[in-house]
Amino acid sequence: MGAYFVSAWRSGLRSHSFHAVFALGVLLIGGAYLAALLSPRQPETVALDVGLSGMRFALVLLALFWVQELVGREIERRTTTLFLAYPIPRSHYLLGRFVGIGSPADGR
């Protein structure tokens, strides 16, 4: 199960969508900083609210893109049939992929 987690993690970090969502997250954090500077209310509260909302949005996008790329790539390369032919439980394969994709999305 750990090998599937590492495989999913590495393929996600190599993808172009990771770089695009990371750049979007940096832009959203910059937007939170600017929103705090321009707000007549308490700047810390505005920066925190806008920053957290932006990061939630970016992490949801990251998880969606990683799932789409990982599943699409495996179906295209037909590696799913090879993994399912190994003498391991299918639950280990599915759980390893789920943890590999889900761990960056929830901040671990």
Secondary structure, 3 states (H helix, E strand, C coil): CHHHHHHHHHHHHHCHHHHHHHHHHHHHHHHHHHHHHHCCCCHHHHHHHHHHHHHHHHHHHHHHHHHHHHHHHHHHHCHHHHHHHCCCCHHHHHHHHHHHHHHHHCCC
